[in-house]
Amino acid sequence: MEIKTLDYKFSVCKVINYSLVNFESKFCFIGKTDEENSLVCITNDVPTNTTERDDGWSAFRIQGILDFSLIGILAKISSLLAENEIGIFAVSTYNTDYIFTKKENYDKAIYVLLKAGYNVV
């Protein structure tokens, strides 16, 4: 399985609403519930109507389009990283999964994945 590193710094935020979100950015993940409006975006794109934010995230994605019948891909990666004391923040899209780690754990996460046999590009 191929994993692609992403050369961006990300932030995880809570926003008042999505009116100031840069939807033209290469990466923008939103989650809306009855309790919050969440946003994961490139740090340089954090909107001014953010009420809380956590900067310093790096990311990689599982390459290709993952069929919905595939089971345990994210669970295997997250378990492997957890065993090595690396916390994650995961976002799934229709096509694939994105895994975020704090920047201070990113190189270690890549090393752990390489050691486990993943092809990291």
C-alpha positions as CSV (number, residue, x, y, z in Angstrom):
1,M,0.0,0.0,0.0
2,E,1.3,3.4,-1.0
3,I,1.2,6.4,1.4
4,K,1.9,9.9,0.2
5,T,3.3,12.6,2.4
6,L,1.7,16.0,2.1
7,D,4.0,19.0,2.2
8,Y,1.7,21.3,4.1
9,K,1.2,22.4,7.7
10,F,-2.3,21.9,8.9
11,S,-4.6,23.3,11.7
12,V,-7.6,21.8,13.3
13,C,-10.2,24.5,14.1
14,K,-13.6,25.3,15.4
15,V,-15.3,28.1,13.4
16,I,-18.4,30.2,14.0
17,N,-19.6,29.3,10.5
18,Y,-18.0,28.4,7.2
19,S,-18.5,31.8,5.5
20,L,-14.8,32.7,5.6
21,V,-13.4,29.2,4.7
22,N,-11.2,29.1,1.6
23,F,-13.0,26.4,-0.3
24,E,-10.5,27.0,-3.2
25,S,-7.6,25.7,-1.1
26,K,-6.1,22.3,-2.0
27,F,-7.2,20.9,1.3
28,C,-10.2,21.7,3.4
29,F,-12.1,19.2,5.5
30,I,-15.3,20.3,7.4
31,G,-17.5,18.6,9.9
32,K,-20.7,20.0,11.1
33,T,-22.8,18.7,14.0
34,D,-25.4,20.0,16.3
35,E,-22.6,21.0,18.7
36,E,-19.9,22.5,16.5
37,N,-18.5,23.5,13.1
38,S,-15.1,21.9,12.7
39,L,-12.5,22.6,10.1
40,V,-9.1,21.1,9.1
41,C,-7.2,23.2,6.7
42,I,-3.8,24.4,5.7
43,T,-2.5,26.7,8.5
44,N,-2.1,29.7,6.2
45,D,-5.8,29.3,5.3
46,V,-7.3,29.4,8.8
47,P,-10.2,31.8,8.7
48,T,-10.5,34.8,11.0
49,N,-13.8,33.6,12.5
50,T,-12.1,30.7,14.2
51,T,-12.9,30.3,17.9
52,E,-10.4,27.6,18.7
53,R,-7.5,26.2,16.8
54,D,-4.7,23.7,17.2
55,D,-1.8,24.3,14.8
56,G,1.2,22.1,14.1
57,W,-0.3,19.1,12.2
58,S,1.4,17.2,9.3
59,A,-0.4,14.7,7.1
60,F,-0.2,11.8,4.7
61,R,-2.8,10.1,2.7
62,I,-3.4,6.5,1.6
63,Q,-3.0,6.7,-2.2
64,G,-5.6,5.5,-4.6
65,I,-9.3,5.1,-4.3
66,L,-10.3,2.7,-1.5
67,D,-13.2,0.5,-2.1
68,F,-15.8,0.6,0.6
69,S,-15.6,-3.2,0.9
70,L,-12.0,-2.9,2.2
71,I,-11.8,-3.5,5.9
72,G,-9.4,-2.4,8.5
73,I,-7.0,-0.2,6.5
74,L,-7.3,2.8,8.8
75,A,-7.5,0.6,11.9
76,K,-4.3,-1.1,11.0
77,I,-2.4,2.1,10.5
78,S,-3.8,3.8,13.6
79,S,-3.1,0.7,15.7
80,L,0.5,0.6,14.4
81,L,1.0,4.3,15.2
82,A,-0.7,3.9,18.6
83,E,1.7,1.0,19.5
84,N,4.5,3.5,18.9
85,E,2.9,6.2,21.0
86,I,1.9,8.4,18.1
87,G,-1.4,10.1,18.3
88,I,-3.4,10.7,15.1
89,F,-6.3,12.7,13.8
90,A,-8.0,10.9,10.9
91,V,-10.2,12.2,8.2
92,S,-12.0,10.0,5.7
93,T,-13.2,11.2,2.3
94,Y,-15.2,9.3,-0.3
95,N,-12.0,8.1,-2.0
96,T,-9.5,7.6,0.8
97,D,-8.2,8.3,4.3
98,Y,-6.0,11.1,5.5
99,I,-3.9,10.7,8.7
100,F,-2.7,13.7,10.7
101,T,0.0,13.6,13.3
102,K,1.6,16.4,15.3
103,K,4.6,17.7,13.5
104,E,7.0,16.5,16.2
105,N,5.8,12.9,15.6
106,Y,5.6,13.0,11.8
107,D,9.1,11.7,11.0
108,K,8.7,8.9,13.6
109,A,5.3,8.0,12.0
110,I,6.8,7.8,8.6
111,Y,9.7,5.6,9.9
112,V,7.2,3.3,11.7
113,L,5.1,2.9,8.5
114,L,8.2,2.2,6.4
115,K,9.4,-0.4,8.9
116,A,6.0,-2.0,8.7
117,G,6.3,-2.4,4.9
118,Y,4.3,0.5,3.7
119,N,5.6,2.3,0.6
120,V,5.9,6.0,1.6
121,V,6.4,8.5,-1.2
